[in-house]
Structure formats: C-alpha cells, structure tokens
Amino acid sequence: MTYTNIGICSNALLKIGAEGITSFEDGTAEAEIACSLYPMLRDGLLSSYPWSFAKAQKTLPRLYNVPVADYQYAYLLPNDFLRVISAGSGSRGRGIEYRIFENRLHTNAPEVTLSYIFRPHENAFPAFFCEALIAKLAAEFCLPLTESTSRAEMLNRQADELQAKARLIDAQQSSPRTFEDYSLMEARL
C-alpha cells in the first residue's frame, strides 16, 4: 500500500471520529490542525528511534570555514538530516569524536562518513510505522478537535503501545550488534 501525508492524517482524523481531509488547504479545522501538527509529529517519531527505513549513510562535504574552537574541520549536514546515529572516517560509519553546531558537524577527522536518520517520503513508510504514526496523530489531534482529555490520554497510551510494537518489529530486521574492541571480552580470552 502506498501512503501519503494526507492519507495518514485522514486515517488519524477518522480514528477520533472527525471528518477526513483531501488536502491541507480544505479550509476546515481538521485540515488546519493536521497541516500544523503533522510535520512536527512525523519528524519527532522518525527521530525517536533509528528506524531501518529512515537510516542513511553519506560522506559529508567539508566546508572551507573552520570552526572557531575545539575542532579543525566543519562539514555540511545533508538537507534531509533529522538526527545523527554515528560518525566515522573512511570505510567506518562510527568511531570519531564530533559535535553538531547549527547545520554543521565539527570534528578533527579529515573526512567524515555520517550515519543518520533522514526524512523519507511517506510512500517509503512500512505499515507498522504508519500504524504508530496514525495513533500518535490521533492522540494529538484529539484534544483540539474533541476537547476530551480522557480520550486523548487513552489515545496517547495506545500510541505508546503501538510505537513500542513498531520498534520491536523494526529491530528484528537486522542482525544483532556484537561487541567490538571491548577490553573485558579480550581479557576473558
């Protein structure tokens, strides 16, 4: 199934008994609330966990302007960047010390490979993520549209459960990480 931002918002609105929307410019209270809250809630949920469908790696372009203090190099973050997972150098995607300032990554490494969370298009969202996002949207849309705090609280609990379920499903889509360069493991050998 192909998902869209309007379809996801409409499903969340239907879940609370409100009218669905066909556009963010429908001129209804539902469309106005969905337009205002959707981008922030989508990005918040994407950023909250390293979802497999929203992970990317990129070699960052180094900037000519050097940092004022602490680090030698500055790199421009990607346009679709939401959150860092790790940063490395060469063929490794982790292992370097860095700090994020504004839309730049500062480090002492002469080259950077960034592993990060990006904002994929809605048609790339898997069903388990859409289910969790719809539940989160319904919980957030509930109060401004229905003014029912008890219903909003119930929907928030439901959204939390669906997020935990989605994280569990997503976590099962790769091999478990192993310990690398762990001195206590080496001492036992």
NORPE-V186547 format. One record per pair of residues at least 24 apart in sequence whose ideal C-beta (glycine too) atoms are under 6 Angstrom apart, sorted by the first residue. I is the first residue (numbers start at 1). J is the second residue. D is the distance in whole Angstrom. If there is no record, write none. Layout:
i:j:d
I:J:D
I:J:D
This chain:
i:j:d
2:123:5
3:122:5
3:123:6
3:125:5
3:130:5
4:122:5
5:122:5
8:134:6
9:34:4
9:38:6
11:134:5
12:134:5
12:137:3
12:138:4
12:141:6
15:138:4
16:138:5
16:141:6
16:142:5
18:145:5
33:141:6
33:144:5
37:140:6
41:136:6
41:137:6
41:140:6
43:82:6
45:133:6
45:136:6
46:82:6
47:82:5
47:83:5
47:117:6
49:167:5
50:85:5
51:170:6
52:170:5
52:173:5
53:124:6
53:126:6
54:117:5
54:118:6
54:120:5
56:118:5
57:93:6
57:115:5
58:114:5
59:113:5
60:112:5
60:114:5
67:106:5
71:106:4
71:107:5
71:108:6
72:108:5
73:107:6
74:104:5
74:106:5
75:105:5
75:112:5
77:103:5
80:118:4
80:119:5
81:116:6
82:117:5
82:119:6
83:117:4
84:116:5
85:115:4
85:116:6
86:115:5
87:112:6
87:114:5
88:113:5
128:166:4
128:169:5
129:166:6
131:162:6
132:162:4
132:163:5
132:166:4
135:159:4
135:162:5
